[in-house]
Amino acid sequence: MTMTVTDRPDRIASEVAGKGAKGGAKGAPGDAGKGKGAQPGKKKSKKKIIVLAVVVLLLGVVAKFTVLAPSGSAKDAKPVPGPVVEMTDMTLNLANGHYLRVKLALQTAKGAPKELETSEAAQAVIDQFSDRPVAELTGEANRSKAKKELLGKLQKIYPKQILDVIYTEFFTQ
C-alpha cells in the first residue's frame, strides 16, 4: 500500500483495520472488540434503553396523578352560598298540650332561585316538629340534632339547593 500525501492518517488507520477484519484470521489486531464480544454490549444498551423508557413512563404517570392533577374534584368543591330565603313563621302543636313557634331561613346555594317555593319545606318542618315532647326540643344539643335532621330532609326535597337551616325564632311553651 502506498501512501500519498493527500490521505489523512486516521483514514489510513481505519482502512488498515478494515482489511484486517476481512482477512478472517482470528486474533488479528483489527478483530479486537468485534464478533461475540460485541453482542453483550448491544444487549446491555438495549436493556438500559428499555429500563429508562419504563422509568420515564412511570414518572409521567406519577406526575399526572400528583403534580398535574386538578386541585379538587367537583365532589370536593364546597358550594357557594346564595341568597337566604326566609320562611313564614309557624306555630306547631307539640305533645301534652305544648306548642312551638318557629321561624326559619334557608341558606340556598348559588344558582338556586331567589323566590324558592317553600311549601314543601313548610311540610317538612311540620313533619319534623309536630307532636314531639318539649324535652326533645329543649337545649342546644336537642335543637341542633333536630336542625340537622330537618336539613337532611330539605336537602332531599331540594337537591343541591339548600346549604343550611337557620332558626330565626324558636320558642316552646
For each residue, the residues with C-beta under 8 A, 3 or more apart:
1:
2:
3: 7 12
4: 7
5:
6:
7: 3 4 11 12
8: 11 12
9: 12 13
10: 13 14
11: 7 8 14 15
12: 3 7 8 9 15 16
13: 9 10 16 17
14: 10 11 17 18
15: 11 12 18 19
16: 12 13 19 20 30
17: 13 14 20 21 29 30
18: 14 15 21 22 30
19: 15 16 22 23 30
20: 16 17 23 25 28 29 30 31
21: 17 18 28 30 31 34
22: 18 19
23: 19 20 28
24:
25: 20 28 31
26: 31
27: 31
28: 20 21 23 25 31
29: 17 20 32
30: 16 17 18 19 20 21
31: 20 21 25 26 27 28 34 35
32: 29
33: 37 38
34: 21 31 37 38
35: 31 38
36: 39
37: 33 34 40 41
38: 33 34 35 41 42
39: 36 42 43
40: 37 43 44
41: 37 38 44 45
42: 38 39 45 46
43: 39 40 46 47
44: 40 41 47 48
45: 41 42 48 49
46: 42 43 49 50
47: 43 44 50 51
48: 44 45 51 52
49: 45 46 52 53
50: 46 47 53 54
51: 47 48 54 55
52: 48 49 55 56
53: 49 50 56 57
54: 50 51 57 58
55: 51 52 58 59
56: 52 53 59 60
57: 53 54 60 61
58: 54 55 61 62
59: 55 56 62 63
60: 56 57 63 64
61: 57 58 64 65
62: 58 59 65 66
63: 59 60 66 67 68
64: 60 61 67 68 69
65: 61 62 68 69
66: 62 63 69
67: 63 64
68: 63 64 65
69: 64 65 66
70: 73
71:
72: 76 77
73: 70 76 77
74: 77
75:
76: 72 73
77: 72 73 74
78:
79: 109 110 160 163
80: 109 110
81: 107 108 109 110 163
82: 107 108 109 110 111 112 114
83: 108 112 114
84: 105 106 107 108 166
85: 105 106 108 114 115 116 118
86: 103 104 105 106 168
87: 90 103 104 105 106 118 121 122 125
88: 103 122
89: 101 102 103 169
90: 87 101 102 103 122 125 126
91: 99 100 101
92: 99 100 101 102 125 126 129 130
93: 98 99 130 131
94: 98 99 100 129 130 131 132 133 134 137 172
95: 98 131 132 133 134
96: 133 134
97:
98: 93 94 95 133 134 172 173
99: 91 92 93 94 172 173
100: 91 92 94 129 137 170 171 172
101: 89 90 91 92 169 170 171 172 173
102: 89 90 92 125 129 167 169 170 171
103: 86 87 88 89 90 167 168 169 170
104: 86 87 121 125 165 166 167 168
105: 84 85 86 87 165 166 168
106: 84 85 86 87 116 118 121 154 162 164 165 166
107: 81 82 84 162 163 164 165 166
108: 81 82 83 84 85 112 113 116 161 162 163
109: 79 80 81 82 112 160 161 162 163
110: 79 80 81 82
111: 82
112: 82 83 108 109 116 158 161 162
113: 108 116 117
114: 82 83 85
115: 85
116: 85 106 108 112 113 121 158 161
117: 113 120
118: 85 87 106 121 122
119: 122 123
120: 117 123 124 157 158
121: 87 104 106 116 118 124 125 154 157 158 162
122: 87 88 90 118 119 125 126
123: 119 120 126 127
124: 120 121 127 128 150 153 154 157
125: 87 90 92 102 104 121 122 128 129 150
126: 90 92 122 123 129 130
127: 123 124 130 153
128: 124 125 146 149 150 153
129: 92 94 100 102 125 126 132 137 146
130: 92 93 94 126 127
131: 93 94 95
132: 94 95 129 136 137
133: 94 95 96 98 136 137
134: 94 95 96 98 137 138 172
135: 138 142
136: 132 133 142 146
137: 94 100 129 132 133 134 142 143 146 170 172
138: 134 135 142 143 172
139: 142 143
140: 143 144
141: 144 145
142: 135 136 137 138 139 145 146
143: 137 138 139 140 146 147 167 170
144: 140 141 147 148
145: 141 142 148 149
146: 128 129 136 137 142 143 149 150
147: 143 144 150 151 165 167
148: 144 145 151 152
149: 128 145 146 152 153
150: 124 125 128 146 147 153 154 165
151: 147 148 154 155 162 164 165
152: 148 149 155 156
153: 124 127 128 149 150 156 157
154: 106 121 124 150 151 157 158 162 165
155: 151 152 158 159 162
156: 152 153 159
157: 120 121 124 153 154 162
158: 112 116 120 121 154 155 161 162
159: 155 156
160: 79 109
161: 108 109 112 116 158
162: 106 107 108 109 112 121 151 154 155 157 158 165
163: 79 81 107 108 109
164: 106 107 151
165: 104 105 106 107 147 150 151 154 162
166: 84 104 105 106 107
167: 102 103 104 143 147 170
168: 86 103 104 105
169: 89 101 102 103
170: 100 101 102 103 137 143 167
171: 100 101 102
172: 94 98 99 100 101 134 137 138
173: 98 99 101
